[in-house]
Amino acid sequence: MLPILAVYGIKDRGSYPKPTFVHDHNMALLADGKIEQYLHLERYTRLKHDNRLDDFIEDLLLNGIFKLPQDFEVVFVNSFEANSFISKTGRVKFESARLFPYPPQLVENCFSRFTIWTWDGKEVPAYMLSHELAHVFANLPFFGELRDNSLLVHFDGGASVGNFSAFLYRDGKMQHIESHWQLSYLSKLFNDNALSFYILDEKPFAHLSVPGKLMGFAAYGSPNEELADFLRENDYFRNIWDNPQIFFDRVHERFGTQLSEFDTHNKFLQDVAATIQWIFTTETLRRLTQLQEKYKADYLYYAGGSALSIVTNSKIVESGLFKDVFIPPATNDSGLSLGAAAYLAWHKGQSIKIHSPYLNNVATDLKHDNNYPTELIRKVAELIMQGKVISIARGWGEAGPRALGNRSIIARPDSKELARKVSMRHKRREWYRPIAPIMLKELADKVTGKNVHHLARFMLLEYKILPEYQQQLEGVIHVDGTSRIQILTSRSDNPFMWDLLTYLWKKHGVYGLINTSFNIRGEPIVHTSTDAQQSAKKIGLDAVVIGNELKIFVNEI
């Protein structure tokens, strides 16, 4: 079977009068069931949510940054806007004759042309895959073959023929259940809702950052049915972009509460945010329950941008609707090329190997290397115990939006003051956003009193910390008492972080570490050693581990 080049590069937002970076273009190469190359474009260009693959794909190929074999085939992912792609000078083209096929499917015999190097208009076998299927099949590179009797659900802001899709995999066959926009009002609560943007003081086209921020902010409030009814009756105030006074007036009329500005410290606004999050979680779970009552699946494969909602994911797992739940680390658009490559290979009968999340290996000088000196662990642990804030840039970067130990900022977890310093002074994030920990699974089980679910490997769930351990972990416990734990289940998950956490536990009784992404607010996660060096200095960190080298800084922060 030929190697598969998978591309998500459809232009679904324009670049004029100024660029609006709102979706994550990416590309991957799969051969013999293994992801050999993967690039999340923003890591290369250093512009968050970069959707300009058409401007860069020629240079990536011509300069050998993304290496293609002589023979390969192409699968590209469509979007709600279109299904054609052309690079900046037209040297690379993909196009499908079918627009928005329903039900979502793989379209064969598509047009493609590569005029690169000595190739003179080389045409390669090409396929187009519907956005919906690319999302759900992004699970395969991280969990392996689909389990029989599984429900596959895609849920995001918008795909090709809907923002919610469901499929049933039973007896080796895939059955399409539904694809529609009926639940778009839920995703619009975050990506197209003026009230949510005003509450968080966010600008339009920042909608990919709003869901996570609103989720963190919502923890400060309490949801209630009266607020939920009020929001529904007013269409969630989604179109008050030019006149927010409408919201203030109706709040005063209904509740007698006088508001004149959007202040994140206001308890009423905190309750509004909590109610928005509650509506999203409750109604998502209701739809999954309806599907499960009808189809009685054993397993759920879930993906799309909505699957980044830790609160909702936790409720799904806790519901017991399914024997197990699978969500990939690159569950948003950054995983579409991975899912497309996996789908085409699966469609042709090829087995997909199980991968770690550390797949961002194109255009970085940091190598996949676990041969580090033992002394490095001791030195880093010593700095940690001194209350220092350290960044890690080792090996390949994580696939997906969350740092999982290879591109992380770490510190002791037992100080709220240190956590605030990391989040607000170093990363310049908003005051209400939580800081998460990374922990060994056995310790996570201990401090939660639970058998922590495997999805916590990708920081996709939240857990309550038992009272007797809250002091030791106070810096990573959110205001609602939850902690968004990332676990390591074995040393093979991440040898360096495993050894560091093990040393800190055995030597100093430290239960885990603060773990937040190695970037500053508004910038992509660092990708190269140069990025790491520059960012660590810019952020004002105490030290950075780049590969196997520890660099210590003297900072004024």
Secondary structure as UniProt FT lines:
FT   STRAND          4..8
FT   STRAND          26..31
FT   TURN            32..33
FT   STRAND          34..40
FT   HELIX           41..45
FT   TURN            48..49
FT   HELIX           53..62
FT   TURN            63..64
FT   STRAND          73..77
FT   STRAND          84..86
FT   TURN            88..89
FT   STRAND          92..95
FT   STRAND          106..107
FT   STRAND          111..114
FT   TURN            117..118
FT   STRAND          126..129
FT   HELIX           131..136
FT   HELIX           137..139
FT   HELIX           140..143
FT   STRAND          150..155
FT   STRAND          164..170
FT   TURN            171..172
FT   STRAND          173..180
FT   TURN            182..183
FT   HELIX           184..191
FT   HELIX           194..200
FT   TURN            204..205
FT   TURN            207..209
FT   HELIX           210..218
FT   TURN            219..220
FT   HELIX           225..233
FT   HELIX           235..237
FT   TURN            238..239
FT   TURN            241..242
FT   HELIX           245..255
FT   TURN            264..265
FT   HELIX           267..295
FT   STRAND          299..303
FT   HELIX           305..308
FT   HELIX           310..319
FT   STRAND          324..326
FT   TURN            329..330
FT   HELIX           333..335
FT   HELIX           336..347
FT   TURN            348..349
FT   STRAND          358..360
FT   TURN            362..363
FT   HELIX           374..385
FT   TURN            386..387
FT   STRAND          390..393
FT   STRAND          397..398
FT   STRAND          407..411
FT   HELIX           416..420
FT   HELIX           421..426
FT   TURN            431..432
FT   STRAND          437..440
FT   HELIX           441..448
FT   HELIX           454..458
FT   STRAND          463..464
FT   HELIX           467..469
FT   TURN            470..473
FT   HELIX           474..476
FT   TURN            479..480
FT   STRAND          482..483
FT   STRAND          486..488
FT   HELIX           491..493
FT   HELIX           495..508
FT   STRAND          513..517
FT   TURN            521..522
FT   HELIX           529..539
FT   STRAND          543..546
FT   TURN            547..548
FT   STRAND          549..552
//
